[in-house]
């Protein structure tokens, strides 16, 4: 055991780091952390945002933008709110962050209720740790309900919208 105040060097398991980095690529995650007793290893990478140009000012907190036309009234289906996660077309948030309905302030929303989307179309963006993450449609269909609004904070697993 090192003396009190003595400096210790951390032994880095390069194989583990490489394995975690490879896992990030395979799963398309942006970060992963492993804890084994007192040892803790975190590997993170920048997410690539395909086909979307998001200017830096979007991430800066400022006055609230005018409501986006795509924002759905929350009380549209009050009886269905409790069971929304049981709906087969619900798209849930894959992360904690802030929702942006448009590519930048003042631009039209990616989708609106009644819009037809194809699998892979961008539905909205979730900003997490200053990284803009486009949320793609998991399937094609019609956007029946948008549950979240622009600049709303969301939790992992929270319903975002419904595609039928």
PAMILO-394671 format. One record per residue (C-alpha): residue in three letters; x, y, z. Coordinates in steps of 0.2 Angstrom, whole numbers, padded with zeros to 4 digits, always signed. Last residue first. Example, Ala and Ser with C-alpha at 12.3 -4.5 7.8 and 13.67 -1.06 7.14 Angstrom:
<pts>
SER+0068-0005+0036/ALA+0062-0022+0039/
</pts>
This chain:
<pts>
UNK-0243+0024-0186/UNK-0229+0035-0179/UNK-0231+0042-0161/UNK-0220+0055-0153/UNK-0207+0058-0140/UNK-0211+0046-0126/UNK-0198+0046-0112/UNK-0186+0031-0112/UNK-0171+0042-0106/UNK-0177+0058-0099/UNK-0182+0074-0109/UNK-0180+0093-0107/UNK-0191+0103-0118/UNK-0183+0115-0130/UNK-0197+0113-0143/UNK-0212+0102-0137/UNK-0214+0084-0134/UNK-0229+0073-0137/UNK-0230+0074-0156/UNK-0245+0063-0161/UNK-0250+0054-0177/UNK-0234+0055-0187/UNK-0238+0045-0202/UNK-0228+0029-0207/UNK-0210+0023-0210/UNK-0200+0015-0196/UNK-0187+0019-0183/UNK-0188+0037-0188/UNK-0172+0045-0184/UNK-0167+0055-0169/UNK-0153+0067-0173/UNK-0141+0069-0159/UNK-0133+0087-0157/UNK-0119+0086-0145/UNK-0117+0099-0131/UNK-0118+0086-0117/UNK-0135+0080-0124/UNK-0145+0089-0137/UNK-0159+0079-0144/UNK-0164+0083-0162/UNK-0180+0079-0170/UNK-0189+0067-0183/UNK-0174+0064-0194/UNK-0180+0052-0208/UNK-0172+0035-0206/UNK-0188+0025-0210/UNK-0199+0036-0220/UNK-0210+0049-0214/UNK-0228+0055-0218/UNK-0234+0071-0209/UNK-0250+0071-0200/UNK-0243+0079-0185/UNK-0228+0089-0189/UNK-0210+0084-0194/UNK-0192+0092-0195/UNK-0199+0109-0189/UNK-0197+0124-0200/UNK-0182+0135-0197/UNK-0183+0150-0185/UNK-0171+0143-0173/UNK-0160+0129-0180/UNK-0163+0111-0187/UNK-0181+0111-0180/UNK-0190+0101-0166/UNK-0176+0103-0153/UNK-0177+0092-0138/UNK-0165+0094-0123/UNK-0156+0079-0116/UNK-0157+0062-0108/UNK-0155+0048-0120/UNK-0164+0036-0132/UNK-0180+0045-0131/UNK-0195+0035-0135/UNK-0204+0033-0152/UNK-0221+0026-0149/UNK-0229+0016-0164/UNK-0233+0000-0154/UNK-0243+0010-0141/UNK-0239+0003-0124/UNK-0229+0018-0120/UNK-0244+0029-0122/UNK-0254+0020-0109/UNK-0255+0034-0096/UNK-0257+0048-0109/UNK-0271+0039-0118/UNK-0285+0046-0107/UNK-0278+0064-0109/UNK-0278+0063-0128/UNK-0274+0081-0135/UNK-0270+0087-0118/UNK-0252+0090-0122/UNK-0255+0101-0137/UNK-0243+0096-0150/UNK-0228+0106-0155/UNK-0226+0105-0174/UNK-0230+0124-0176/UNK-0215+0128-0166/UNK-0217+0140-0152/UNK-0208+0156-0153/UNK-0190+0155-0147/UNK-0187+0156-0129/UNK-0174+0169-0124/UNK-0156+0162-0123/UNK-0147+0147-0118/UNK-0133+0143-0131/UNK-0134+0126-0140/UNK-0143+0134-0155/UNK-0129+0147-0156/UNK-0117+0133-0162/UNK-0125+0131-0179/UNK-0133+0115-0183/UNK-0130+0108-0200/UNK-0139+0091-0203/UNK-0134+0078-0216/UNK-0126+0066-0204/UNK-0122+0072-0186/UNK-0107+0063-0181/UNK-0106+0059-0162/UNK-0090+0063-0154/UNK-0082+0049-0144/UNK-0082+0043-0126/UNK-0072+0030-0116/UNK-0074+0029-0097/UNK-0064+0017-0086/UNK-0066+0015-0067/UNK-0056+0005-0056/UNK-0060+0005-0038/UNK-0071-0011-0039/UNK-0074-0014-0058/UNK-0083+0001-0066/UNK-0086+0002-0084/UNK-0091+0018-0094/UNK-0098+0020-0111/UNK-0099+0035-0123/UNK-0106+0040-0139/UNK-0115+0024-0144/UNK-0117+0018-0162/UNK-0117+0000-0155/UNK-0103-0007-0165/UNK-0093+0009-0165/UNK-0094+0011-0146/UNK-0091-0008-0143/UNK-0074-0005-0153/UNK-0070+0009-0141/UNK-0074-0002-0126/UNK-0062-0016-0133/UNK-0048-0003-0137/UNK-0050+0003-0119/UNK-0050-0014-0112/UNK-0034-0019-0122/UNK-0025-0003-0117/UNK-0027-0008-0098/UNK-0021+0008-0090/UNK-0010+0006-0075/UNK-0013+0021-0064/UNK+0002+0028-0056/UNK+0002+0032-0038/UNK+0009+0048-0029/UNK+0014+0046-0011/UNK+0003+0057+0001/UNK+0000+0043+0013/UNK+0012+0029+0009/UNK+0007+0017-0005/UNK+0000+0000+0000/
</pts>
